[in-house]
Amino acid sequence: MDKTPAIATLTVAFFSFLAACTQDSGPAPAAVEAPAQALPAGEIMEAPAKDDLAGQVARMGAIGYSTGGAFSPDRARIAFVSNASGVPNVWMADADGGNLEQVTRSEDQIGNVRWSPAGDTLAINIAPGGGLNSQIYLMPANGGEKEMITAGGKVNNWLGDWSDDGRYLSFSSSAESENGMDCWLHDTETGENRLIVRNQGIGVCVLSPDNRFVLAWRMVSRGNTDLCLVELESGAEQHLTPHEGVALSQGGRFLDNETLVFATNVDREMLALARVHVADGIAGPLEILLGRDDAVLEGIAELADGRLLLNWNASGRSELAYFDPASGKMSPGPSLPAELAGAPEASADGAQVLFTISGSTVPVDVWRLDPGSGQFTQISRTPHDGVDLASLVRPTLKTYSAHDGLELSGWLYRPHGQMEPGPMVLSFHGGPEGQERPRFRATYQALLSRGISVFAPNVRGSSGFGKTFVNLDNGALRFDGIRDIAATTQFVTQVGLADPDRIGIMGGSYGGYMVMAGITEYPEMFAAGANLFGIVNFDTFFAQTEPWMAAISTVEYGDPATEPELLERLSPIHRIDRIVTPTIVLHGANDTNVPVVEAEQVVENLEVRGVPVKYVLFPDEGHGWRKIENRVTSDVEIVKWFETHL
C-alpha cells in the first residue's frame, strides 16, 4: 500500500498569500483529545499596556505555526516543522502529542520533513536566507549531523518523498534546466543523483511501489497542469490527462502498481476524483469516480480498509468524506476542529492520518485523525501568549456583482460591536490563482483589534470556483480583474460597511500587484496602501524572476516575447505618477520569485514625487516571512501605517 503524499501541493506556497474566512460557526467540532504538552513560547516582549499599539499587535504577530507532519514507520513518533523557536525547524512528538522535542536548530528556514521507510533517516530542505534556492539534506532521525545531497548555490530544489523500499528520495531541481524544475532521484545506496524526467516549467514526481514507473505532475502554465506516467528505465511517457484548452490535474498517487488516483477538472468545471488503471504497463483511460458541483477536491489519502479519505474545499471551508472505490459510495467524514485542513498524510499502514489544521481564530497546527473513531488529537500547540483566541473575530461571507455582472464574493471581518461605516482595509490574495479562505491571519486580527475592518475578496482569477472563473483574468482579461477592485470598493461603501474616505488596500505577491494597480488606476479611492512583495513592472519581473516562474507565467500575464505592449499596459510602474496614496512597501531581500527590484522601483519613484512612503526590507527573508521576529515587525508596521492614515 503506497502512502506517497499528493504531488503538486507544494506549489501552493509560491502562489498563495494566506487569506480569510467563513460564513458561520461551521460544523460542530469533532471529538478532540488534548495534547500532552504544548510547544514552548519564543521570546516575546513583556505584556504592554492595553493601549500600546506596538505591544498589542506584536502579541498577535508572534503567533507562529506548525505544519506538515510525517509518521515514523511504526507510527510511534511524528516529525513536523514549527517556528516555535523563532525560525522554522524540525520538531518531533509522540503520536499522542507528548515527549515534544526540537530536532534541528538551523538558523536558516526549514520547509519540510520526510521520514524514511526504514525509520532511521529524515529528509529535510533548508532555504538559505529564506529564498527559493533551498537545499536538501539527509540526517539521522535520532539527531546528529546532516548531509547535503544537492549541489548548493542558486539552484532551486524541492523535497519530494521516499520510494516504498527507502532506496530512493525524489526531488525537483533546476540544476540542469534553463526554465524548469526537473524530477530527480537520490540513490541512497550509491549516493548519486539521477535526472529522471525533464519539465518545461515546473514538475514533481513520485515512484510506483515497484519503482518501475514515475507519476509526473507538470505545470504547463499557471492554471493548466498535466499528469504523465513515465517508465523509469526507458523514459517512455504516457499522457494521462489529455485535454483541450486549460485544465488542472493534481494530487496524484499510486494505490498500488496498477491503480492511480488524482483530482482533475478535465472536461468539467470542478476538481473531481479520478482513476486510471495500468495493465501490462499500459495506462487506460481516465475515469471520473466522484465529483461535486459545489466543491473542489484538494486531498486524497488511502486508509487501511481500502477506503479513500477525501478533503473537499466547499466555499472556502474544508470538508472530509470517505469514499469506497468498491461500492462507489461516499459518506460524510468527521467534522474538523477548525475550518481548514491541509492535504491528508496517511501512515504507511493507513491506520492514522495527519493534517495541518487552522481556522480564522485557530492557529496553524498539526493534528492526527484516527479514522476508526473519528477522534482528532492535536500534536502541536502553537503558543499565543497574551492573546485570547476566543475574543478573535470570525468573518461572514458576502457576495456582490462586478462591473459586468459576474458574481464575486469575499469575507468580511468587523470589529466586535461595530455597526456604523468605519475604516476598512481591502486585502487581496496572491496567486493570482490563490483563494481567500478561513486561515489564521494575525494581520487581520491585529487590524481588528485597533478598530479597522477587513474585507478579503475573491475576485476573478481566484481558485476554488471552477475552471472558468480561475481563467477569467488571463492576459488582457486582467483589466477586468483590476476593475474588480473598484467593484469591491463600491460594494463595501454602498452597503454601509466602510467609510469611503477611510479605505486602505493591502496584499502580498500578486496581491501586492493588485495594491499597485488599485492606487494607480483609482488614485483617489484609497487613503493608504500596503504592498507586500508585489509585482509592479512585468518587464523587470520576467527578466529577473526564476526561469521556471517566468516559463509558467506567460499565459497568465502575457508573453514578453510576443506581447510586450500588453505587459507594459498592465504594469503599474508606467502610471506611478498618478499615485497620491501613502504606501508602505515590505519585501524580502532574498526573494527570487518577485525580485526586490520591484519594491525598489516603487519606493524610488514615490520618494522622488514626495508621496508618503515607507520601505521595510527584511535581509533574511525571501517570498514572505517565516521568522517570528519578522512577522511581528511586519504586522506592527502595517497596522501602524493603516491606523495613522485611516
N, C-alpha and C positions, 0 to 999 in steps of 0.2 A: 504494500500500500504506500503510494508516494505522497509525501506531505510537503512538497516544494511550495514556496509561497507564490501567491498570484503575481505574475510578472506584470510589469508596467506601472505598478503602484508608486514606485519611487519617483517617477517623473512629476507627480503631483506637486512635490516640494518646490520644483522650479517654476511652476506656472500659477500657483495659487498664493494669495495673500489672505491669512486667516480672517474669517468673517463671522457673521452673526445670525440670527436666531429663530425662535419658534412661536407658533400662534397661541398655544395654550400650555398648560402644565404638563402635557404629554402623558404617555401611558403610566400606569401605576408602576412603581419600581419593582424590580424582581427581588426575590429573596437574596439578601446580601449578608455575607459573613464578614465580620470586621477583621481587618488585618492585624497581625500580631504586633507590628511596630511600624512607625512612620519614618519617612526619610528625615534626616537631620536638617534643621533650618540653616541656611547660609548666614553669613554675617550681614545683619540688617541694622540700620540706624536705630537708635533709641526711639521709643514712641514719642512723636512730636505732639505739640498742642493740636487740638481738634481743627483749628482754623489755619494750620500751617499747610499751605498748598503742596510744597515740595515733599514734606513728610507724608502727607495723606496719599498723594499719587505714588510716591516711592514704595509704600507698603503694597499697593496694588500691583505695581510693575515688578516687584520682587517675587511674585508668584511664578514659579518655574513650571517645568513639565517633566514627565516621564513617558517614553514612547517605545514602540516596538515590542519586543519580547520574544525569547526563544527558549524552548524547553531543553533541558538536558535529556539524553536518550531515555533515562529511567523516570522522567517527569518529576524527579525529586527537587530540582532546582530550576530557577527561571532567571535568565540574563536579560537585561534591558538597558536602555540609555536614559540617563537623567541628568539634568543640570543642577541638581540639588546642591552640589559643591560650588556652584558658580559657573562652571564650564561643563558642557555635556561629556559625560564619561560613562563607562560600563559599570553597572551595579548588578548584584545578584541577591536573590531571596529564595527561601524555601517555597514550596508550592502553596503553603498557607499564608505567605507574606512574612514569615518570621526569619530570623537569622540574616538580617539585611547587612550587606557589606559592599563597599566600594572596591571594584576590582582594578580599575585603571585610574591613574592620576595624571592624565595628559593635560598640558597647557593649551594644546590645540583641540579643536572640537571633534568629537566622535559622533558619527552619524548613524551607525547601525552595527548590529552584532548578530552573528550566526554561530550556532553550536554544532560542532562536527558530530556525525552519527556515532563515532566511537566514544564521544564524550570527553576526550582529553584536550581538545583544541577549540579555541574561539577564533573566528574570523571577524575583524573589525575594519572600519575605514576611518581615517583621520584626515581632516581638512585643515591644512596649514593656513593660519590666519583667517579661517572661515571661508576661504574661497572654494571654487568648484574643482580645483586640482587635488582632490582627495586621493590618498594612497591607501592601499590595502595591506593589512598586517595579519600574521598568524601569531597566536600567543597561547601558552598553556592555560587551560581552563581554571586551574587552581592558582593562577597568578604566576608572574615571572616575566622574563624578557620577551619582548615582541620582535618579530622578524618581518621586515617589509618585503613583499613579494612583487610589487610593481616598481616601475623604473624611477619614480620620483619626478621632480621638476614640474613643468607646466602641464603635464599630461593629466587629463581628467580620467578618473576611474570610479566606477560604481560597483558596489558589492552585490553579488548575486547570491547563490546558495550552493550547498554541497550536493554532490551526487549521492544516491542512496547508499552506495558502498563506502562513501567517505574518501574515495581516492581523489576526486576532482572537486575544485571550487570554481564556479563560474563567476565571471565579472565582465563588465563592459569597459572599454577603454578607447581613448582617442590616439593611442600610441603610434599606430601606423595608418592613420586616416587623416585626410585633409579636411573633411567636412562631416565626419560621422563618429559614432560611438559603436565600434565593432564588438563582437562577442568573443571572449577568450576563455580558456580553461587553464587553471593552475593544477599541475600534476604533483601531488604530494609525495609520490614515490621517487620521481626524478628531480623535482624542484623546478621544472621547466614550465614556462607559459606558452600556450599554443593558441594562435588565432584560428577560430573555427567558422565564423560567419562574418562577412563584411556587410556593412549597412551604410546607406546614404541617409544622413540624418542620425537618428538615434535608434538603438536596439537593445533588447535584453533577451537572454536565453536561459532555458532550463533543460536539464537532461532527462531522458526517459529512464525508468528504473533499471533497464538493462544496459544503459549507456550507448544504445545504438543510434538513437535519434536525439535531435535538439529541437525543442519548440521555440521558434524565434519570433519575438514580437518586434515590429518595426513601426516607427512613426514616419510615414511618407511625408506628411506635412501636418501642421497642428490642426486637429480635428479630423485627421484621416490616417488610420492605422491598419496594419495587417498582421496576420499570423501565418507563419510558414513552418512546415515540417522539413527538417534538414537531416539527411543521413550523415552521421559524423564521419564515417570512413571515406565516402565518395564525394561528399559535399552536395549531392543531388538535392534539389529543393522541390517541394510540393506546396502550392499555394492553397491555403485552407479557407480563405475568406475573400474570394473574388467578388468584385462589385464595381459598379459604375458610379462616377461621382465620388462623394465622400462617405465614409462610414468608420465607425470605431469598433475595434475588437480588442479585448484586454482581459486580464485575469486568467490567462491560460495555464493549465496544469494537466499533468498525466494522472489519471486514476490508476492506470496500470499500463503495460506496454502497448495495449491496443485501444485504449479509450482516452480521449482528450475532452475536457470541458472548458468552457470560457464564456465570457459575456460578449455579445455583439449586437449591433444595430444594422447589420447588413439587411437590406430590403425591409426595414422597419424603422420607426422613429426612436423607440426607447431600447436601451441595452437590455437584452434578454439572455437567458441561459441557453447555451448551445452545446452540441456534442458532435464529435467526429470519431468514427471508428477507423482503425487501421488494421487491415488484413493482408498478410504476406508482404508487409512493408508498403502497401498502397493505401493512401488515405481516401476514405469515402466522402460522400457529400456532407455538407453542413446540415445539421438537423436542429431545429429550434425545439427545445423541450418545454420551456416555460417563459412567459413574458407577462408584463403588466403594462397597462396603458397609463397608469398614474405614478410609475416609479421606474428607476433605472437600477440595474443590478451592479453592485460595487464590490462584492467579495464572495468567495466560494471556499468552503472547507469540507473535506471528506471525513465522515465520522466512522467510528468503529463498526457500527451496524450497517454500513453501506449507504446511509442517507447522506445528503448534502446539506450543510448549513449555509443558508444564503443571507447575504446582507444587502438589503434594498435601501435606496435613497428615495424617500417619498416626501416630496415637497420640502426637502432640506433636512428632514429627520431620518435617522436610521431605523429600520425595522428588520427583525430577524424572522426567518422562516425555515422550516425543514422541507426538503423535497426528497421523495423516494423515487429514484430512477426506474425501479422495477414496476411500480404501480402508476407512476406519472402523477402522483398526488402531492399537493403542497399543504402543509399545516402550519399554523402560527408557531413561532418560536417564543422564547421567554422575553418578557419586557426588559428593556435595558435600564441600568441605573441612571443614565443620563441620555441626552438627546442624540448623541453621535457615537458611532463605533467605527473604528478603522477596519481594514481588511482582516478577517479572522485567520489565525495561525494555529492549526491543529497540531497536537503532539504526534509523534511517529505512529502510535497505535490508534489515533483518532479518538481517544477517550476523553481528552480535555482540549479546550480551545482558549487561546489568548486573544485579547483585544486591547487596543488603545481606546479609551472611552473618555469623553468630555462632554460638556454642555455649556449653556450660556452662563450658568452660575457654578459650574463644576470644573475645576482644573483638570488638565490632561494627565491621566494616569493609566497604568497597566492593570488589567483585570483578567481573571481566569473564570471561564464558564465550565461547569460540569453539565454536559448535555442531558445526562440521565435525570438529574434532579432539577435542572433549570436554575441552580443556585450560582450566583456570581460571588467571587472572592476578590477583594481589592488587594493587589500585590504591592503596589507603590502608593504612597500617600504624600502628595506634594504639599509642603508647608505653606500656610497662608497667614503667617504671623500678623496680628493686628487687623485682620480683615474678617468680618463676619459674613460668610458666604450666603447665609440666609437673608441678608439685607440687600444683596445684589439684585439687579433688575433683569427680569426676563422680558423679551420683546414680543410684539404681536405682528402678525403678517398683514400687510396691506397690499392691495392691488390698485393699479391705475393705468391710464392709457398714454401711449406715446403719441407723437405728432401725427402718425399715420394710422392710429387706431390699434396698434399692436398692444396686447396686454403685457404690462410689466409688473413686477412685484418687488417688495422689499420688507425688511424687518425694522420695526420702529421700537426704539428704546427711549423711554421718557423717565425723567427723574420722578421718584415717588411723590405723589401729590400734585404734580404739575398739571394744570388744567388749561392755562392760557397759552397763546403762542409765545415762544421764548427763543433763546439762542439754540441753534442746531448745527451739527456737523453732518454733512453727507459723506459717507465713506464708501469708496468704490474699490471692489476687489481686484486682484490681479488675474493674470492668466494670459490673454483675455478670457480664456475658457475656464476660469475658476467659477466658484459659486459661493454666494453668501449663505452660510449655514450656522447653526447654533453652537459654534465653538466658543470656548472661553476666550474673551477678548479683554485683557486688562486695560487697554487703552480706552475702550468704550466705557467700562465701569468707572474708570478714573474721571472721564469727562462727565459722566452722570453724577458722580459724587460732588462735582462742582456746579451742578445745575444746568448742564448743557446736554440737550437731547442728541441722539444719533439716529440717522436713518441710513440703512445699508441696503442699497438696491441691487437687484439682479437685472441689469439692462441687457439688451440684445447682445448675443455673443456668449452669454453665460451657459455653463453646462448644467445638466440636471433637468432640462426642459425639452429634451428631444433633439434630434439631429438637425432639423430645420432651424430651430432657434439659435443653436450654438454657431451656426454659419452665417447668420444674418449681418455680421459686421466684417466679413472678409473683404479685403481690397477697398474699392471705392465705397462699399456699403458702410465703411467705418464712419462716414459723415453722418449717417443715420444714428449710429451709436453715440456720436457726440451730441446730436440733438436730444438724445435721451437724457442728457444732463439737464437741459433746460426743462424737459417734461417732468423730471423728478423734482426740480426746484418749484415748478408751478404747482405740482401736487401738494407738497408739504405746506406751501403758503396758502393755497386756495381753500384747503380743508381746515385751516386754523391751527396747524401743528407748529409752525415756525414763524418767527418774526422775520419778514423779508429783508430787514436791514441788518439782521444778525445771523447770517448763514455762512458757515465755513465749509470747506471741501478738503478731503484728505484721501490718500490711497497710496499703496505700495506697488512697485513693479509696474505692470500695466495700469494699475490703479493710480500710480504716480503720473503716468501719461494722461489719464483722464483728468487729473487735477490741472495739469498744464494746459490741456485742451479747453477745460472749462474756464479758466481765468484768462485765456486769450480770446476765445470765441464770445464769451459773455463777461466782459471786463467789469461791468457794474453789478454783477449778480452776487458776488461773494465778498464778504468782509475780511476773510482770512483763508489761507491755504496751507496745507502741509503735504509736501511732495517727498515721499519716501522711495528712494532708489528707482525713480521713474524715467522712462524714455522721453526725450524732448526733441531729438534730431535723428530721424531714421538713417540719414547718411552716415553719421558717426556711429550709430548703433550697429548697423550692418558691417561697417568696416572694422569695428573693434570688439564685438561680442565673440563668444566661442564659435568656431566654424560650424559645429553641429547645430547651434542655436540659429545661426543665420540660414542654414540649409532648410530647416523645418519651418521658417517664419515667412517665406516668400509668398505663400498663398494667403496667409493670414493678413499680412500688412501690405504686400506688394513686392515685386521683384526689382531690386536696384539695377539690374542689367537691362530690363525692358520697360520699367515703369518709374523712372526717376522723377518725372514730373508729378505723378500721383503721390509718391513718398514726400516730395517737397511740400505739396499742399497739405498733407496730413501731419507735418512736423510743426509743433507749436513754436519752435525756435524762430521760424520765419515770420511770426506775428507777435513776438515777445515785446515789441514796442507798444503793444496795446495794454499790457498788464499794469494795473494800478493796485492790485490786491496784495497786501502784506503776506509774504510767503516764507515759510521755514522749509529748508531743504535738508534732508538727512540721507546719508549714503555710507556704504562700507567701502573702504579703500581697496579691498581685495575682491570687489565684485567684478567677475568676468562675464556675468550674464548681462547685466546692464552696466557697462563700464562707467567709472567715476567721471569721465569726461562729460557725461550727460548732466550731472549735477553742476560741474564747474561752469558749463555754458550758461545755465540759469542764473547762478549766483553772480557771475561776472557781469552779465547784461543788466540785471536788476540793480546791482550796486552802481553801475555807470549812470543809470537813469534815476537814481535816488528813490527807488521803490523800497520800502522796508523789507529787508531780507535777513535771515539768519541761517548760517551754514553749520551743520553738525556732522562732522566726519569721524567715523569710527575706524581707527587704523588696524584693528584686529577683527574685522568682520567682512563678510562677503555680501551675498544677496540675502539680506535680512539679518536679524540679530539672534544669536544663540546664547550669548553670555548674559547672565542675570544682571550684572553691573550695567551693561549697555542697554538692556531692555528697560531698566529703571531710568537711566538717563534719557532715553528716547521718549518714554511716556511723560516724564516730568517736563521736558522741553515742549512737547506737543501740547500738553494741557495748559501750560503757562501761556503759550502762544495764542491759543484759542480763547482762554479766559481774558487775556489782555485785549484782543481785537474784537471779540464778540460782546 
